[in-house]
């Protein structure tokens, strides 16, 4: 077992490591200092707001599909 072969030349360097899931979110321009005492809670709050909006949009989409004549019967084909 000799030394490991050198990495092939010409390849781009490996990408930087991604932030660990659950860590504090990156700072947003213009909002530094706000909620600096609870970044996790603030981030989770924003996430829950987004999930609520997505849920509302899905509910609206379901209502539109029910009213529409392009309902499940057409989609099954």
Secondary structure, 3 states (H helix, E strand, C coil): CCCCCCCCCCCCCCCCCCCCCCCCCCCCCCCCCCCCCCHHHHHHHHHHHHHHHHHHHHHHHHHHHHHCCCCHHHHCC
